[in-house]
Amino acid sequence: MARVRSIPSEELTPDLTAIYEEFAGAYGPFRNQVAVIAHVPAALRHLMPMLMELRAAKTLPKRYLEIAIITVSKLNACHYCVGHHTPFLTAEGLSAAAVERLLEPDNPELDETDRLVIDYAKVAWETPNRVPAKLFTALRAVFSEAQIVELTLRITLCGFFNRFNDALGIEEEEEALA
């Protein structure tokens, strides 16, 4: 149980209820998280639709997005996010064992671009003021500027959600545990 009360969608205004239910249903099993975020209507109104819009735009291939999210979540030991995003990455072709070993350099299921995303996610999260020029040049060779910006946005947002979930003790939903 979270450290604060979970707000049911019925307690919200109709516009916020619609966002809450769409996010909790269509985006994935994130009802416990959105029920806590609902304490701050501006966050619910802006964060959740932004995430849904980014997903719909498909600017960044989902495989690389999920690799970045799980990399940061593993660095932060956020079980909520690792648990929720592992199925998304396995749907993109990695085995559960490969996801478990995602940060290991000898993971045979990862290709060069996968490793590039992992390297960038590590640096962008841990030491963003020291991104090596060589790493950024390699990113530019594979991704558009819009994709690099979104990748960076999602890496840093993931870190925010990791800390938010852990600080408030948000538990995994039954659907995510299954």
PyMOL CGO cylinders between C-alpha atoms (Angstrom):
from pymol import cmd
from pymol.cgo import CYLINDER

trace = [
    CYLINDER, 0.00, 0.00, 0.00, 1.30, 3.44, -0.91, 0.3, 1, 1, 1, 1, 1, 1,
    CYLINDER, 1.30, 3.44, -0.91, 2.29, 5.88, 1.82, 0.3, 1, 1, 1, 1, 1, 1,
    CYLINDER, 2.29, 5.88, 1.82, -0.57, 8.16, 0.75, 0.3, 1, 1, 1, 1, 1, 1,
    CYLINDER, -0.57, 8.16, 0.75, -4.18, 7.39, -0.03, 0.3, 1, 1, 1, 1, 1, 1,
    CYLINDER, -4.18, 7.39, -0.03, -4.95, 6.12, -3.52, 0.3, 1, 1, 1, 1, 1, 1,
    CYLINDER, -4.95, 6.12, -3.52, -7.53, 8.41, -5.06, 0.3, 1, 1, 1, 1, 1, 1,
    CYLINDER, -7.53, 8.41, -5.06, -10.22, 6.59, -7.04, 0.3, 1, 1, 1, 1, 1, 1,
    CYLINDER, -10.22, 6.59, -7.04, -11.07, 8.16, -10.38, 0.3, 1, 1, 1, 1, 1, 1,
    CYLINDER, -11.07, 8.16, -10.38, -14.68, 8.76, -9.26, 0.3, 1, 1, 1, 1, 1, 1,
    CYLINDER, -14.68, 8.76, -9.26, -13.44, 11.49, -6.90, 0.3, 1, 1, 1, 1, 1, 1,
    CYLINDER, -13.44, 11.49, -6.90, -12.06, 13.57, -9.75, 0.3, 1, 1, 1, 1, 1, 1,
    CYLINDER, -12.06, 13.57, -9.75, -13.58, 16.01, -12.19, 0.3, 1, 1, 1, 1, 1, 1,
    CYLINDER, -13.58, 16.01, -12.19, -14.82, 14.40, -15.43, 0.3, 1, 1, 1, 1, 1, 1,
    CYLINDER, -14.82, 14.40, -15.43, -11.84, 15.62, -17.48, 0.3, 1, 1, 1, 1, 1, 1,
    CYLINDER, -11.84, 15.62, -17.48, -9.36, 14.17, -14.98, 0.3, 1, 1, 1, 1, 1, 1,
    CYLINDER, -9.36, 14.17, -14.98, -11.38, 10.96, -14.63, 0.3, 1, 1, 1, 1, 1, 1,
    CYLINDER, -11.38, 10.96, -14.63, -11.08, 10.44, -18.39, 0.3, 1, 1, 1, 1, 1, 1,
    CYLINDER, -11.08, 10.44, -18.39, -7.29, 10.91, -18.32, 0.3, 1, 1, 1, 1, 1, 1,
    CYLINDER, -7.29, 10.91, -18.32, -6.93, 8.67, -15.25, 0.3, 1, 1, 1, 1, 1, 1,
    CYLINDER, -6.93, 8.67, -15.25, -8.98, 5.83, -16.74, 0.3, 1, 1, 1, 1, 1, 1,
    CYLINDER, -8.98, 5.83, -16.74, -7.36, 6.04, -20.16, 0.3, 1, 1, 1, 1, 1, 1,
    CYLINDER, -7.36, 6.04, -20.16, -3.90, 5.93, -18.66, 0.3, 1, 1, 1, 1, 1, 1,
    CYLINDER, -3.90, 5.93, -18.66, -4.74, 3.19, -16.15, 0.3, 1, 1, 1, 1, 1, 1,
    CYLINDER, -4.74, 3.19, -16.15, -6.28, 1.07, -18.90, 0.3, 1, 1, 1, 1, 1, 1,
    CYLINDER, -6.28, 1.07, -18.90, -4.76, 1.72, -22.30, 0.3, 1, 1, 1, 1, 1, 1,
    CYLINDER, -4.76, 1.72, -22.30, -1.23, 2.67, -21.27, 0.3, 1, 1, 1, 1, 1, 1,
    CYLINDER, -1.23, 2.67, -21.27, -0.70, -0.38, -19.09, 0.3, 1, 1, 1, 1, 1, 1,
    CYLINDER, -0.70, -0.38, -19.09, -1.36, -1.59, -15.56, 0.3, 1, 1, 1, 1, 1, 1,
    CYLINDER, -1.36, -1.59, -15.56, -0.35, 1.66, -13.84, 0.3, 1, 1, 1, 1, 1, 1,
    CYLINDER, -0.35, 1.66, -13.84, -3.52, 2.25, -11.76, 0.3, 1, 1, 1, 1, 1, 1,
    CYLINDER, -3.52, 2.25, -11.76, -1.65, 2.40, -8.44, 0.3, 1, 1, 1, 1, 1, 1,
    CYLINDER, -1.65, 2.40, -8.44, 0.70, 5.04, -9.78, 0.3, 1, 1, 1, 1, 1, 1,
    CYLINDER, 0.70, 5.04, -9.78, -2.00, 7.21, -11.34, 0.3, 1, 1, 1, 1, 1, 1,
    CYLINDER, -2.00, 7.21, -11.34, -4.09, 6.93, -8.16, 0.3, 1, 1, 1, 1, 1, 1,
    CYLINDER, -4.09, 6.93, -8.16, -1.25, 8.60, -6.26, 0.3, 1, 1, 1, 1, 1, 1,
    CYLINDER, -1.25, 8.60, -6.26, -0.46, 11.15, -8.97, 0.3, 1, 1, 1, 1, 1, 1,
    CYLINDER, -0.46, 11.15, -8.97, -4.14, 12.16, -8.81, 0.3, 1, 1, 1, 1, 1, 1,
    CYLINDER, -4.14, 12.16, -8.81, -3.35, 14.07, -5.60, 0.3, 1, 1, 1, 1, 1, 1,
    CYLINDER, -3.35, 14.07, -5.60, -1.81, 16.71, -7.88, 0.3, 1, 1, 1, 1, 1, 1,
    CYLINDER, -1.81, 16.71, -7.88, -4.32, 17.46, -10.66, 0.3, 1, 1, 1, 1, 1, 1,
    CYLINDER, -4.32, 17.46, -10.66, -1.78, 19.40, -12.76, 0.3, 1, 1, 1, 1, 1, 1,
    CYLINDER, -1.78, 19.40, -12.76, 0.53, 16.38, -12.81, 0.3, 1, 1, 1, 1, 1, 1,
    CYLINDER, 0.53, 16.38, -12.81, -2.32, 14.08, -13.82, 0.3, 1, 1, 1, 1, 1, 1,
    CYLINDER, -2.32, 14.08, -13.82, -3.51, 16.57, -16.46, 0.3, 1, 1, 1, 1, 1, 1,
    CYLINDER, -3.51, 16.57, -16.46, -0.08, 16.98, -18.07, 0.3, 1, 1, 1, 1, 1, 1,
    CYLINDER, -0.08, 16.98, -18.07, 2.17, 13.99, -17.38, 0.3, 1, 1, 1, 1, 1, 1,
    CYLINDER, 2.17, 13.99, -17.38, -0.17, 11.16, -18.29, 0.3, 1, 1, 1, 1, 1, 1,
    CYLINDER, -0.17, 11.16, -18.29, -1.43, 12.65, -21.60, 0.3, 1, 1, 1, 1, 1, 1,
    CYLINDER, -1.43, 12.65, -21.60, 2.16, 13.50, -22.52, 0.3, 1, 1, 1, 1, 1, 1,
    CYLINDER, 2.16, 13.50, -22.52, 3.22, 9.88, -22.02, 0.3, 1, 1, 1, 1, 1, 1,
    CYLINDER, 3.22, 9.88, -22.02, 0.25, 8.65, -24.05, 0.3, 1, 1, 1, 1, 1, 1,
    CYLINDER, 0.25, 8.65, -24.05, 0.98, 11.14, -26.84, 0.3, 1, 1, 1, 1, 1, 1,
    CYLINDER, 0.98, 11.14, -26.84, 4.65, 10.12, -26.96, 0.3, 1, 1, 1, 1, 1, 1,
    CYLINDER, 4.65, 10.12, -26.96, 3.64, 6.47, -27.22, 0.3, 1, 1, 1, 1, 1, 1,
    CYLINDER, 3.64, 6.47, -27.22, 1.16, 7.21, -30.01, 0.3, 1, 1, 1, 1, 1, 1,
    CYLINDER, 1.16, 7.21, -30.01, 3.68, 9.30, -31.98, 0.3, 1, 1, 1, 1, 1, 1,
    CYLINDER, 3.68, 9.30, -31.98, 6.15, 6.38, -32.15, 0.3, 1, 1, 1, 1, 1, 1,
    CYLINDER, 6.15, 6.38, -32.15, 9.05, 8.76, -32.82, 0.3, 1, 1, 1, 1, 1, 1,
    CYLINDER, 9.05, 8.76, -32.82, 11.44, 6.45, -31.00, 0.3, 1, 1, 1, 1, 1, 1,
    CYLINDER, 11.44, 6.45, -31.00, 11.28, 2.69, -31.67, 0.3, 1, 1, 1, 1, 1, 1,
    CYLINDER, 11.28, 2.69, -31.67, 9.66, 0.99, -28.68, 0.3, 1, 1, 1, 1, 1, 1,
    CYLINDER, 9.66, 0.99, -28.68, 12.55, -1.47, -28.26, 0.3, 1, 1, 1, 1, 1, 1,
    CYLINDER, 12.55, -1.47, -28.26, 15.00, 1.34, -27.57, 0.3, 1, 1, 1, 1, 1, 1,
    CYLINDER, 15.00, 1.34, -27.57, 12.57, 3.23, -25.37, 0.3, 1, 1, 1, 1, 1, 1,
    CYLINDER, 12.57, 3.23, -25.37, 12.03, 0.15, -23.20, 0.3, 1, 1, 1, 1, 1, 1,
    CYLINDER, 12.03, 0.15, -23.20, 15.74, -0.65, -23.07, 0.3, 1, 1, 1, 1, 1, 1,
    CYLINDER, 15.74, -0.65, -23.07, 16.39, 2.89, -21.82, 0.3, 1, 1, 1, 1, 1, 1,
    CYLINDER, 16.39, 2.89, -21.82, 13.57, 2.75, -19.25, 0.3, 1, 1, 1, 1, 1, 1,
    CYLINDER, 13.57, 2.75, -19.25, 14.63, -0.62, -17.86, 0.3, 1, 1, 1, 1, 1, 1,
    CYLINDER, 14.63, -0.62, -17.86, 18.30, 0.44, -17.78, 0.3, 1, 1, 1, 1, 1, 1,
    CYLINDER, 18.30, 0.44, -17.78, 17.51, 3.49, -15.65, 0.3, 1, 1, 1, 1, 1, 1,
    CYLINDER, 17.51, 3.49, -15.65, 15.05, 1.51, -13.52, 0.3, 1, 1, 1, 1, 1, 1,
    CYLINDER, 15.05, 1.51, -13.52, 17.67, -1.15, -12.85, 0.3, 1, 1, 1, 1, 1, 1,
    CYLINDER, 17.67, -1.15, -12.85, 20.26, 1.52, -11.98, 0.3, 1, 1, 1, 1, 1, 1,
    CYLINDER, 20.26, 1.52, -11.98, 17.76, 2.95, -9.48, 0.3, 1, 1, 1, 1, 1, 1,
    CYLINDER, 17.76, 2.95, -9.48, 16.57, -0.49, -8.31, 0.3, 1, 1, 1, 1, 1, 1,
    CYLINDER, 16.57, -0.49, -8.31, 12.95, 0.49, -8.98, 0.3, 1, 1, 1, 1, 1, 1,
    CYLINDER, 12.95, 0.49, -8.98, 11.13, -2.83, -8.93, 0.3, 1, 1, 1, 1, 1, 1,
    CYLINDER, 11.13, -2.83, -8.93, 7.83, -1.19, -9.88, 0.3, 1, 1, 1, 1, 1, 1,
    CYLINDER, 7.83, -1.19, -9.88, 9.18, 0.12, -13.19, 0.3, 1, 1, 1, 1, 1, 1,
    CYLINDER, 9.18, 0.12, -13.19, 11.33, -2.91, -14.01, 0.3, 1, 1, 1, 1, 1, 1,
    CYLINDER, 11.33, -2.91, -14.01, 8.31, -5.14, -13.39, 0.3, 1, 1, 1, 1, 1, 1,
    CYLINDER, 8.31, -5.14, -13.39, 5.97, -3.02, -15.47, 0.3, 1, 1, 1, 1, 1, 1,
    CYLINDER, 5.97, -3.02, -15.47, 8.30, -2.48, -18.42, 0.3, 1, 1, 1, 1, 1, 1,
    CYLINDER, 8.30, -2.48, -18.42, 9.83, -5.97, -18.73, 0.3, 1, 1, 1, 1, 1, 1,
    CYLINDER, 9.83, -5.97, -18.73, 6.76, -7.33, -20.59, 0.3, 1, 1, 1, 1, 1, 1,
    CYLINDER, 6.76, -7.33, -20.59, 6.94, -4.39, -23.01, 0.3, 1, 1, 1, 1, 1, 1,
    CYLINDER, 6.94, -4.39, -23.01, 10.58, -5.21, -23.79, 0.3, 1, 1, 1, 1, 1, 1,
    CYLINDER, 10.58, -5.21, -23.79, 9.99, -8.94, -24.12, 0.3, 1, 1, 1, 1, 1, 1,
    CYLINDER, 9.99, -8.94, -24.12, 7.26, -8.08, -26.63, 0.3, 1, 1, 1, 1, 1, 1,
    CYLINDER, 7.26, -8.08, -26.63, 10.01, -6.29, -28.59, 0.3, 1, 1, 1, 1, 1, 1,
    CYLINDER, 10.01, -6.29, -28.59, 12.04, -9.48, -28.95, 0.3, 1, 1, 1, 1, 1, 1,
    CYLINDER, 12.04, -9.48, -28.95, 14.25, -9.87, -25.89, 0.3, 1, 1, 1, 1, 1, 1,
    CYLINDER, 14.25, -9.87, -25.89, 13.84, -12.91, -23.67, 0.3, 1, 1, 1, 1, 1, 1,
    CYLINDER, 13.84, -12.91, -23.67, 13.06, -12.46, -19.98, 0.3, 1, 1, 1, 1, 1, 1,
    CYLINDER, 13.06, -12.46, -19.98, 16.57, -13.75, -19.24, 0.3, 1, 1, 1, 1, 1, 1,
    CYLINDER, 16.57, -13.75, -19.24, 18.09, -11.10, -21.50, 0.3, 1, 1, 1, 1, 1, 1,
    CYLINDER, 18.09, -11.10, -21.50, 16.07, -8.39, -19.77, 0.3, 1, 1, 1, 1, 1, 1,
    CYLINDER, 16.07, -8.39, -19.77, 17.23, -9.70, -16.40, 0.3, 1, 1, 1, 1, 1, 1,
    CYLINDER, 17.23, -9.70, -16.40, 20.85, -9.42, -17.64, 0.3, 1, 1, 1, 1, 1, 1,
    CYLINDER, 20.85, -9.42, -17.64, 20.30, -6.14, -19.50, 0.3, 1, 1, 1, 1, 1, 1,
    CYLINDER, 20.30, -6.14, -19.50, 23.17, -4.28, -17.84, 0.3, 1, 1, 1, 1, 1, 1,
    CYLINDER, 23.17, -4.28, -17.84, 25.70, -7.07, -18.39, 0.3, 1, 1, 1, 1, 1, 1,
    CYLINDER, 25.70, -7.07, -18.39, 28.11, -6.28, -21.25, 0.3, 1, 1, 1, 1, 1, 1,
    CYLINDER, 28.11, -6.28, -21.25, 28.16, -9.85, -22.59, 0.3, 1, 1, 1, 1, 1, 1,
    CYLINDER, 28.16, -9.85, -22.59, 24.40, -10.17, -23.10, 0.3, 1, 1, 1, 1, 1, 1,
    CYLINDER, 24.40, -10.17, -23.10, 24.20, -12.11, -26.40, 0.3, 1, 1, 1, 1, 1, 1,
    CYLINDER, 24.20, -12.11, -26.40, 20.69, -10.90, -27.29, 0.3, 1, 1, 1, 1, 1, 1,
    CYLINDER, 20.69, -10.90, -27.29, 21.74, -7.26, -27.51, 0.3, 1, 1, 1, 1, 1, 1,
    CYLINDER, 21.74, -7.26, -27.51, 22.95, -5.70, -30.73, 0.3, 1, 1, 1, 1, 1, 1,
    CYLINDER, 22.95, -5.70, -30.73, 25.18, -2.65, -31.18, 0.3, 1, 1, 1, 1, 1, 1,
    CYLINDER, 25.18, -2.65, -31.18, 22.29, -0.17, -31.08, 0.3, 1, 1, 1, 1, 1, 1,
    CYLINDER, 22.29, -0.17, -31.08, 20.84, -1.79, -27.95, 0.3, 1, 1, 1, 1, 1, 1,
    CYLINDER, 20.84, -1.79, -27.95, 24.21, -1.39, -26.22, 0.3, 1, 1, 1, 1, 1, 1,
    CYLINDER, 24.21, -1.39, -26.22, 24.48, 2.20, -27.44, 0.3, 1, 1, 1, 1, 1, 1,
    CYLINDER, 24.48, 2.20, -27.44, 21.10, 2.98, -25.85, 0.3, 1, 1, 1, 1, 1, 1,
    CYLINDER, 21.10, 2.98, -25.85, 22.17, 1.32, -22.60, 0.3, 1, 1, 1, 1, 1, 1,
    CYLINDER, 22.17, 1.32, -22.60, 25.44, 3.27, -22.54, 0.3, 1, 1, 1, 1, 1, 1,
    CYLINDER, 25.44, 3.27, -22.54, 23.64, 6.54, -23.19, 0.3, 1, 1, 1, 1, 1, 1,
    CYLINDER, 23.64, 6.54, -23.19, 20.94, 5.82, -20.61, 0.3, 1, 1, 1, 1, 1, 1,
    CYLINDER, 20.94, 5.82, -20.61, 23.61, 5.14, -17.98, 0.3, 1, 1, 1, 1, 1, 1,
    CYLINDER, 23.61, 5.14, -17.98, 25.53, 8.32, -18.71, 0.3, 1, 1, 1, 1, 1, 1,
    CYLINDER, 25.53, 8.32, -18.71, 22.47, 10.54, -19.21, 0.3, 1, 1, 1, 1, 1, 1,
    CYLINDER, 22.47, 10.54, -19.21, 21.09, 9.41, -15.87, 0.3, 1, 1, 1, 1, 1, 1,
    CYLINDER, 21.09, 9.41, -15.87, 24.23, 9.11, -13.75, 0.3, 1, 1, 1, 1, 1, 1,
    CYLINDER, 24.23, 9.11, -13.75, 26.54, 11.83, -15.14, 0.3, 1, 1, 1, 1, 1, 1,
    CYLINDER, 26.54, 11.83, -15.14, 24.57, 13.97, -17.60, 0.3, 1, 1, 1, 1, 1, 1,
    CYLINDER, 24.57, 13.97, -17.60, 27.16, 16.73, -17.51, 0.3, 1, 1, 1, 1, 1, 1,
    CYLINDER, 27.16, 16.73, -17.51, 29.80, 14.29, -18.83, 0.3, 1, 1, 1, 1, 1, 1,
    CYLINDER, 29.80, 14.29, -18.83, 28.27, 12.70, -21.93, 0.3, 1, 1, 1, 1, 1, 1,
    CYLINDER, 28.27, 12.70, -21.93, 31.29, 11.78, -24.05, 0.3, 1, 1, 1, 1, 1, 1,
    CYLINDER, 31.29, 11.78, -24.05, 31.38, 13.39, -27.50, 0.3, 1, 1, 1, 1, 1, 1,
    CYLINDER, 31.38, 13.39, -27.50, 32.13, 9.98, -29.02, 0.3, 1, 1, 1, 1, 1, 1,
    CYLINDER, 32.13, 9.98, -29.02, 28.95, 8.53, -27.49, 0.3, 1, 1, 1, 1, 1, 1,
    CYLINDER, 28.95, 8.53, -27.49, 26.84, 11.41, -28.75, 0.3, 1, 1, 1, 1, 1, 1,
    CYLINDER, 26.84, 11.41, -28.75, 28.37, 11.10, -32.22, 0.3, 1, 1, 1, 1, 1, 1,
    CYLINDER, 28.37, 11.10, -32.22, 27.43, 7.41, -32.21, 0.3, 1, 1, 1, 1, 1, 1,
    CYLINDER, 27.43, 7.41, -32.21, 23.85, 8.34, -31.22, 0.3, 1, 1, 1, 1, 1, 1,
    CYLINDER, 23.85, 8.34, -31.22, 23.66, 10.83, -34.10, 0.3, 1, 1, 1, 1, 1, 1,
    CYLINDER, 23.66, 10.83, -34.10, 24.71, 8.09, -36.52, 0.3, 1, 1, 1, 1, 1, 1,
    CYLINDER, 24.71, 8.09, -36.52, 21.69, 5.97, -35.52, 0.3, 1, 1, 1, 1, 1, 1,
    CYLINDER, 21.69, 5.97, -35.52, 18.98, 8.35, -34.31, 0.3, 1, 1, 1, 1, 1, 1,
    CYLINDER, 18.98, 8.35, -34.31, 17.46, 11.61, -35.52, 0.3, 1, 1, 1, 1, 1, 1,
    CYLINDER, 17.46, 11.61, -35.52, 17.71, 14.67, -33.31, 0.3, 1, 1, 1, 1, 1, 1,
    CYLINDER, 17.71, 14.67, -33.31, 14.04, 14.28, -32.38, 0.3, 1, 1, 1, 1, 1, 1,
    CYLINDER, 14.04, 14.28, -32.38, 14.70, 10.67, -31.37, 0.3, 1, 1, 1, 1, 1, 1,
    CYLINDER, 14.70, 10.67, -31.37, 17.72, 11.69, -29.27, 0.3, 1, 1, 1, 1, 1, 1,
    CYLINDER, 17.72, 11.69, -29.27, 15.69, 14.38, -27.54, 0.3, 1, 1, 1, 1, 1, 1,
    CYLINDER, 15.69, 14.38, -27.54, 12.87, 11.95, -26.82, 0.3, 1, 1, 1, 1, 1, 1,
    CYLINDER, 12.87, 11.95, -26.82, 15.31, 9.28, -25.64, 0.3, 1, 1, 1, 1, 1, 1,
    CYLINDER, 15.31, 9.28, -25.64, 16.85, 11.80, -23.24, 0.3, 1, 1, 1, 1, 1, 1,
    CYLINDER, 16.85, 11.80, -23.24, 13.42, 12.97, -22.11, 0.3, 1, 1, 1, 1, 1, 1,
    CYLINDER, 13.42, 12.97, -22.11, 12.27, 9.43, -21.42, 0.3, 1, 1, 1, 1, 1, 1,
    CYLINDER, 12.27, 9.43, -21.42, 15.51, 8.51, -19.59, 0.3, 1, 1, 1, 1, 1, 1,
    CYLINDER, 15.51, 8.51, -19.59, 15.18, 11.45, -17.24, 0.3, 1, 1, 1, 1, 1, 1,
    CYLINDER, 15.18, 11.45, -17.24, 11.42, 11.05, -16.81, 0.3, 1, 1, 1, 1, 1, 1,
    CYLINDER, 11.42, 11.05, -16.81, 11.99, 7.41, -15.97, 0.3, 1, 1, 1, 1, 1, 1,
    CYLINDER, 11.99, 7.41, -15.97, 14.37, 8.43, -13.20, 0.3, 1, 1, 1, 1, 1, 1,
    CYLINDER, 14.37, 8.43, -13.20, 11.72, 10.81, -11.89, 0.3, 1, 1, 1, 1, 1, 1,
    CYLINDER, 11.72, 10.81, -11.89, 9.09, 8.05, -11.89, 0.3, 1, 1, 1, 1, 1, 1,
    CYLINDER, 9.09, 8.05, -11.89, 11.52, 5.60, -10.24, 0.3, 1, 1, 1, 1, 1, 1,
    CYLINDER, 11.52, 5.60, -10.24, 12.09, 7.98, -7.36, 0.3, 1, 1, 1, 1, 1, 1,
    CYLINDER, 12.09, 7.98, -7.36, 8.45, 9.03, -7.15, 0.3, 1, 1, 1, 1, 1, 1,
    CYLINDER, 8.45, 9.03, -7.15, 7.26, 5.40, -6.98, 0.3, 1, 1, 1, 1, 1, 1,
    CYLINDER, 7.26, 5.40, -6.98, 9.85, 4.36, -4.42, 0.3, 1, 1, 1, 1, 1, 1,
    CYLINDER, 9.85, 4.36, -4.42, 9.55, 7.43, -2.17, 0.3, 1, 1, 1, 1, 1, 1,
    CYLINDER, 9.55, 7.43, -2.17, 5.79, 6.99, -1.97, 0.3, 1, 1, 1, 1, 1, 1,
    CYLINDER, 5.79, 6.99, -1.97, 5.88, 3.19, -1.72, 0.3, 1, 1, 1, 1, 1, 1,
    CYLINDER, 5.88, 3.19, -1.72, 3.71, 2.56, -4.77, 0.3, 1, 1, 1, 1, 1, 1,
    CYLINDER, 3.71, 2.56, -4.77, 3.15, -1.17, -5.12, 0.3, 1, 1, 1, 1, 1, 1,
    CYLINDER, 3.15, -1.17, -5.12, 2.88, -3.20, -8.29, 0.3, 1, 1, 1, 1, 1, 1,
    CYLINDER, 2.88, -3.20, -8.29, -0.63, -3.94, -9.48, 0.3, 1, 1, 1, 1, 1, 1,
    CYLINDER, -0.63, -3.94, -9.48, -1.84, -7.55, -9.57, 0.3, 1, 1, 1, 1, 1, 1,
    CYLINDER, -1.84, -7.55, -9.57, -1.88, -7.43, -13.41, 0.3, 1, 1, 1, 1, 1, 1,
    CYLINDER, -1.88, -7.43, -13.41, 1.79, -6.43, -13.44, 0.3, 1, 1, 1, 1, 1, 1,
    CYLINDER, 1.79, -6.43, -13.44, 2.74, -9.18, -11.03, 0.3, 1, 1, 1, 1, 1, 1,
    CYLINDER, 2.74, -9.18, -11.03, 0.98, -11.77, -13.21, 0.3, 1, 1, 1, 1, 1, 1,
]
cmd.load_cgo(trace, "trace")
